[in-house]
Amino acid sequence: MEIIAKTFAGLEDLLAEEIRNIGGKNVTKIKRGVKFEASEKVLYKGLFSLRTVLRLLIPVCSFMAHTEKDLYRKVKKQPWENYLDLDKTFAIDCVANSEVFRHSKFAGLRVKDAICDRFRDLNDDARPNIDTNRPDVLFNVHISNLDVTILIDVGGFSLHKRGYRTPRHEAPLNEALAAGMIMLSGWDGKKDFIDPMCGSGTLLIEAAMIAQNIPPRINLNDFAIQEWDSFDAQLWNSVKRDLKGDIEPSSTKIVGSDISDAYVEMATEAAKEMGLDTISVEQCDIVDLKNELVNGTLISNPPYGERMDKDNIIAFYKEIGDLLKTEFSGFEAWILSSNFEALKFIGLRPSRKIPLRNGSLDCKMQKYELYSGSKKAKKQ
């Protein structure tokens, strides 16, 4: 079957490689995503194990719609009874970029009406109910100019979720983006890892799962596909059992710190929730941090300065630079930020710059090679 996997801009190559590694065929990169062919077994494996994926979608139909009436008529003609039962719930997630369909929400409502009216015509006015929180079937509608594509969301929710987030976690770094940052850095799970501004611990937890080969959603059990008539529970359980069997112990040290006691507590609780006892977190200001690790990798997502004035954010990034120079000789350091001006005040020349998006913000993930001794000595 054909699958569309969605991800963040900048992570397409990583996701394509992940898909190849689990057995996906005919893998092709698209904008913010990857298109591929997969067996049912590979699809199940992807739901559990792909780290950089946001959505897995199965295309249902594509057509051109010139008006709202045309959209309604062509949607109503599709055999939705093949994908949805009367006793199941559904919802519509619509994104429209079109001069004709200027409002995504309204276009989504027309699609919803067409599906409901088809069921009413076929079932004496009975139709499936809507559930926008956790539907049994989530239809993804994408409209580009006049081109309409409707897909079924296999997970039913954004696959950045792993199960360790709580409502207490304020604006955390997206888990799929955090995993992507670690994978882009080339960290192999063998060297020690540190995030000295760890917030609620997203990078630490993603690193620990990578080090132990723990599939990111192995503990979740409420995917939309589990409610489908075609769902193969025996195959699902077999895939899950095999993936659990590939989990490995790790002695890699994964260390975090943050100035906020509340964040340290949240990071510690999240690590416990995932059973990751290799993570240690302490409360510490970066100006007081003393690094005890050797030749590891540092990855961090410091504040961008939305809640700080210019002088304070510049001073803060200078402190980050001082920390890297004095405490992390021999490390590779990666810093993600949307504040390109503040990044200059780290005071180190980046050896690599990777453009990424964090939510609506354009960011750079910059690499700093912190040589022990001179650069010349390092090369000899």
SULZIJO-V828944 format. One record per residue. N is the residue number from 1. SS is DSSP state (alpha for helix, beta for strand, coil for the rest). BURIAL is + if it has 16 or more other ideal C-beta (glycine too) atoms within 10 Angstrom, else -. Layout:
N,SS,BURIAL ; N,SS,BURIAL
This chain:
1,coil,- ; 2,beta,- ; 3,beta,+ ; 4,beta,+ ; 5,beta,+ ; 6,beta,+ ; 7,coil,+ ; 8,coil,+ ; 9,coil,- ; 10,coil,+ ; 11,coil,+ ; 12,alpha,+ ; 13,alpha,- ; 14,alpha,+ ; 15,alpha,+ ; 16,alpha,+ ; 17,alpha,- ; 18,alpha,+ ; 19,alpha,+ ; 20,alpha,- ; 21,alpha,- ; 22,coil,+ ; 23,coil,- ; 24,coil,+ ; 25,beta,- ; 26,beta,- ; 27,beta,+ ; 28,beta,- ; 29,beta,- ; 30,beta,- ; 31,coil,- ; 32,coil,+ ; 33,beta,+ ; 34,beta,+ ; 35,beta,+ ; 36,beta,+ ; 37,beta,- ; 38,coil,+ ; 39,coil,- ; 40,alpha,- ; 41,alpha,+ ; 42,alpha,+ ; 43,alpha,+ ; 44,alpha,+ ; 45,alpha,+ ; 46,alpha,+ ; 47,alpha,+ ; 48,alpha,+ ; 49,alpha,+ ; 50,coil,+ ; 51,coil,+ ; 52,coil,+ ; 53,coil,+ ; 54,coil,+ ; 55,beta,+ ; 56,beta,+ ; 57,beta,+ ; 58,beta,+ ; 59,beta,+ ; 60,beta,+ ; 61,beta,- ; 62,beta,- ; 63,beta,- ; 64,beta,- ; 65,coil,+ ; 66,coil,- ; 67,coil,- ; 68,alpha,- ; 69,alpha,- ; 70,alpha,- ; 71,alpha,+ ; 72,alpha,+ ; 73,alpha,- ; 74,alpha,+ ; 75,alpha,+ ; 76,alpha,+ ; 77,coil,- ; 78,coil,+ ; 79,coil,- ; 80,alpha,+ ; 81,alpha,- ; 82,alpha,- ; 83,coil,+ ; 84,coil,+ ; 85,coil,- ; 86,coil,- ; 87,coil,- ; 88,coil,+ ; 89,beta,+ ; 90,beta,+ ; 91,beta,+ ; 92,beta,+ ; 93,beta,+ ; 94,beta,+ ; 95,beta,- ; 96,beta,+ ; 97,beta,- ; 98,coil,+ ; 99,coil,- ; 100,coil,- ; 101,coil,+ ; 102,coil,- ; 103,coil,- ; 104,alpha,+ ; 105,alpha,- ; 106,alpha,- ; 107,alpha,+ ; 108,alpha,+ ; 109,alpha,- ; 110,alpha,+ ; 111,alpha,+ ; 112,alpha,+ ; 113,alpha,- ; 114,alpha,+ ; 115,alpha,+ ; 116,alpha,+ ; 117,alpha,- ; 118,alpha,+ ; 119,alpha,+ ; 120,alpha,- ; 121,alpha,- ; 122,alpha,- ; 123,coil,- ; 124,coil,- ; 125,coil,- ; 126,coil,- ; 127,coil,+ ; 128,coil,+ ; 129,beta,- ; 130,beta,- ; 131,coil,- ; 132,coil,- ; 133,coil,- ; 134,coil,- ; 135,coil,+ ; 136,coil,+ ; 137,beta,+ ; 138,beta,+ ; 139,beta,+ ; 140,beta,+ ; 141,beta,+ ; 142,beta,+ ; 143,beta,+ ; 144,beta,- ; 145,coil,- ; 146,coil,+ ; 147,beta,- ; 148,beta,+ ; 149,beta,+ ; 150,beta,+ ; 151,beta,+ ; 152,beta,+ ; 153,beta,+ ; 154,coil,+ ; 155,coil,+ ; 156,coil,+ ; 157,coil,+ ; 158,coil,- ; 159,coil,+ ; 160,coil,+ ; 161,coil,+ ; 162,coil,+ ; 163,coil,- ; 164,coil,+ ; 165,coil,+ ; 166,coil,- ; 167,coil,- ; 168,coil,- ; 169,coil,+ ; 170,coil,- ; 171,coil,- ; 172,coil,+ ; 173,coil,+ ; 174,coil,+ ; 175,alpha,+ ; 176,alpha,+ ; 177,alpha,+ ; 178,alpha,+ ; 179,alpha,+ ; 180,alpha,+ ; 181,alpha,+ ; 182,alpha,+ ; 183,alpha,+ ; 184,alpha,+ ; 185,alpha,+ ; 186,coil,- ; 187,coil,+ ; 188,coil,- ; 189,coil,+ ; 190,coil,- ; 191,coil,+ ; 192,coil,+ ; 193,beta,+ ; 194,beta,+ ; 195,beta,+ ; 196,coil,+ ; 197,coil,+ ; 198,coil,+ ; 199,coil,+ ; 200,coil,+ ; 201,coil,+ ; 202,alpha,+ ; 203,alpha,+ ; 204,alpha,+ ; 205,alpha,+ ; 206,alpha,+ ; 207,alpha,+ ; 208,alpha,+ ; 209,alpha,+ ; 210,alpha,+ ; 211,alpha,+ ; 212,coil,+ ; 213,coil,- ; 214,coil,+ ; 215,coil,+ ; 216,coil,+ ; 217,coil,+ ; 218,coil,+ ; 219,coil,- ; 220,coil,+ ; 221,coil,- ; 222,coil,- ; 223,coil,+ ; 224,alpha,+ ; 225,alpha,+ ; 226,alpha,- ; 227,alpha,- ; 228,coil,+ ; 229,coil,- ; 230,coil,- ; 231,coil,- ; 232,coil,- ; 233,alpha,- ; 234,alpha,- ; 235,alpha,- ; 236,alpha,+ ; 237,alpha,- ; 238,alpha,- ; 239,alpha,+ ; 240,alpha,+ ; 241,alpha,- ; 242,alpha,- ; 243,alpha,+ ; 244,alpha,- ; 245,alpha,- ; 246,coil,- ; 247,coil,- ; 248,coil,- ; 249,coil,- ; 250,coil,+ ; 251,coil,- ; 252,coil,+ ; 253,coil,+ ; 254,beta,+ ; 255,beta,+ ; 256,beta,+ ; 257,beta,+ ; 258,beta,+ ; 259,coil,- ; 260,coil,- ; 261,alpha,- ; 262,alpha,- ; 263,alpha,+ ; 264,alpha,+ ; 265,alpha,+ ; 266,alpha,+ ; 267,alpha,+ ; 268,alpha,+ ; 269,alpha,+ ; 270,alpha,+ ; 271,alpha,+ ; 272,alpha,- ; 273,alpha,- ; 274,coil,+ ; 275,coil,- ; 276,coil,+ ; 277,coil,- ; 278,coil,+ ; 279,beta,+ ; 280,beta,- ; 281,beta,+ ; 282,beta,- ; 283,beta,- ; 284,coil,+ ; 285,coil,- ; 286,alpha,+ ; 287,alpha,- ; 288,alpha,- ; 289,coil,+ ; 290,coil,- ; 291,coil,+ ; 292,coil,- ; 293,coil,+ ; 294,coil,- ; 295,coil,- ; 296,coil,+ ; 297,beta,+ ; 298,beta,+ ; 299,beta,+ ; 300,beta,+ ; 301,coil,+ ; 302,coil,+ ; 303,coil,+ ; 304,coil,+ ; 305,coil,+ ; 306,coil,- ; 307,coil,- ; 308,coil,- ; 309,coil,- ; 310,alpha,- ; 311,alpha,- ; 312,alpha,- ; 313,alpha,+ ; 314,alpha,+ ; 315,alpha,- ; 316,alpha,+ ; 317,alpha,+ ; 318,alpha,- ; 319,alpha,+ ; 320,alpha,+ ; 321,alpha,+ ; 322,alpha,- ; 323,alpha,+ ; 324,alpha,+ ; 325,alpha,- ; 326,alpha,- ; 327,alpha,+ ; 328,coil,+ ; 329,coil,- ; 330,coil,- ; 331,coil,+ ; 332,beta,+ ; 333,beta,+ ; 334,beta,+ ; 335,beta,+ ; 336,beta,+ ; 337,beta,+ ; 338,coil,+ ; 339,coil,+ ; 340,alpha,- ; 341,alpha,- ; 342,alpha,+ ; 343,alpha,+ ; 344,alpha,- ; 345,alpha,+ ; 346,alpha,+ ; 347,coil,- ; 348,coil,+ ; 349,coil,- ; 350,coil,+ ; 351,coil,- ; 352,beta,- ; 353,beta,- ; 354,beta,+ ; 355,beta,- ; 356,beta,+ ; 357,beta,+ ; 358,beta,+ ; 359,coil,- ; 360,coil,- ; 361,beta,- ; 362,beta,- ; 363,beta,+ ; 364,beta,+ ; 365,beta,+ ; 366,beta,+ ; 367,beta,+ ; 368,beta,+ ; 369,beta,- ; 370,coil,+ ; 371,coil,- ; 372,coil,- ; 373,coil,- ; 374,coil,- ; 375,alpha,- ; 376,alpha,- ; 377,alpha,- ; 378,alpha,- ; 379,alpha,- ; 380,coil,-
